[in-house]
Amino acid sequence: MPVPLVQQAMHTTRCLTALGGTMTHYCRRIGLFALACVVGVLLIASGAIPAGLQEPVDLDGKVYAGTLLVVHTGALLNERLEFAAGQLQSSASDALGYTDGPYSARWVAGTIAFDAFTESPALGWMVWRGRIDGRELDGFAEAHDPGEPLIRFEVKAHLVD
C-alpha cells in the first residue's frame, strides 16, 4: 500500500540525514534539481507514485458487454463497447446514428480512466467518461443535441474473453 506523500517526504529526509547531513546540506551540495530527482526516484520506488502514472493506456482490442441505462426514462439497453484503432464503438449509440470516436485512457488511483467523443450528424455528440477496474467497466455518457435537453446514460459492463 502506498505511503502518504507527507510520510514519504519525512522518510526521505530521515534517509538523507542518516547519510551524514541535513536537507539544507544536500540542497547546497547537489542542487535542488538533483534533490528533486532523488526524491522522485524514492517516491516511485516506494510505490507512493506509480511509475506509469502519466503514460497513456492502450485499450485497443478490449471488448466490454453490459447495459446502458437511459437515466431520465429508466430504459435499459444492451451495450457492447469495443476499443479498436484508437476509437470507441458503442453498439447502443451506433443504432442511434452515432459514429465511432477517439478515446484516451490513463491510470488513475489504480484504475484505468477513459474519455471518448462520438458524433451523430443528426443528433449532435456524446461525451463518454468511465473507469475500468479489473474486468469491470463503469461509466456514463452525455448526449448533447443543440437546443435539446442533455440526455445522460450510465454504462456497466464486463470484459469479454
N, C-alpha and C positions, 0 to 999 in steps of 0.2 A: 504494500500500500504506500503511495507516495507520501513523503513527509511534507507538511505545510511549508510554504515558501519562507516564512519568518524563522521557523525552527531550522530549516536548511541553511539559511544565511548565518544563524548563530553557530551552527555546527561548523560551517566553513571558516568562520572567524576563529573558533577554538582550534581547528586543524592548523591554520596558518600560525597562530600563536605557539602551538606546540612545536612547530618547526623552527622556532627561535626568534620570533619578532612579533610586532603588533600589526594591526591592519594598516595603520599610518606608515609604519616602516615599509611594508610591502608596496603600498601605493607609491611611495617615493622611489623605491628600489626598482620595481618592474613596470611602473607606469599604470595608469588607470585602465587603459585599453587591455593590456595584458592581464590585469587583475580581473576585468570583466570576462575575458576569455576563460580564465581558470575557473571562476565561479560558474560560468555557463556549462563548462565540461562537467564540473562536480554535480550540478543540478540534473543534467541529463543522465550521468552515470548513476545517480541515486534513484532515478525514476520520478523525481519531482516534476520534470518536464519531459514528455515523451519525445524521443529523437525525431520522429516523423511528423511532429505537430503541424508544420507548415506545408508538408508535401501533399499534393492532391491525391485522391484515391481514385483508382480506375475501377468502375463498376461494370464495364463492358462485359457482356456475356452472362450477366446475372439476370434472372427472371424471378419475379415475385407474384404470387397469386393470392387473391383475397377478395375483399369487398371495398366498395366506395359508397359512403353514406352521403346522400344529399341532405345537408343539415336542416334546411328550412322546411322540407317536406317529409323527411324521415324515410325516403325511398332508399333501398339498399340495392346496389348494382354489383354484378360480378366484375372483378377487376383483375387485369393481368398487366403488370408493369415490367417492361423489358428495357434494359440498358444495353445499347449497341452503338458502336461507332461514335461515341460521344453524345448520343441522343437518347432521350427518354421517350418511350412509346407507351401510351395508356390505351388499353382496349376499350374502356368505357368512354373516354373522350374521343377516340377515333370514330366511334359510332355517331358522335355529335358533329363531326367535321373538323376536329382539331388535328393539326399535323404533329409529327414528332418534333421535339425541340431539344436544344442543347441543355446539358446538365453539368453541374460541377459538384464535387464531393470532397470532403476533408475530414480528418479525425478531430473530434471534439469530445473531451471528457470520456474517452474510452469507447465512444460510439462513432459511427460514420454519419455525418450530417450532409444532406444533399439539397440542392436547389435546381429547379428546372423552369423553363419557359416554353409554353406551346401556344400556337395561334390557330385561329379559325378565320377565314376570310369573311364569313357571315356573322360570327358571334363575338369576335374580339380576341382576347388572350386569356391564358391561365397561368398563374404562378404556383409552382409546386414547392413545398418545403417538407422535409422529413428527416427521420433518423433511422439508422439500421443498427440494431443491437443483436449481434449474433446472427440468427437466421430470421429475425423478425423485423418488419418494416412498419413504422407508424409515421403518419404524416397528414398533411392537409393540402388542399388546392383551393385557390380562389379564382372564380371566373369573373373577368372584367369585360363587360359589354357596355360601351359608351352609352349613357343615357338610361341604363337599366340598373336595378339594384344588384349589389355584389352577391354572388352565389358562392357559398362555402361548402366544401366537401371534406370528409375525413376518410383516410385510407388506412386499412390494416391488412397486412399481407405477410406471407412467409415465403422463404426461399424455396424455389422448385428445384429438385435434384435433376 
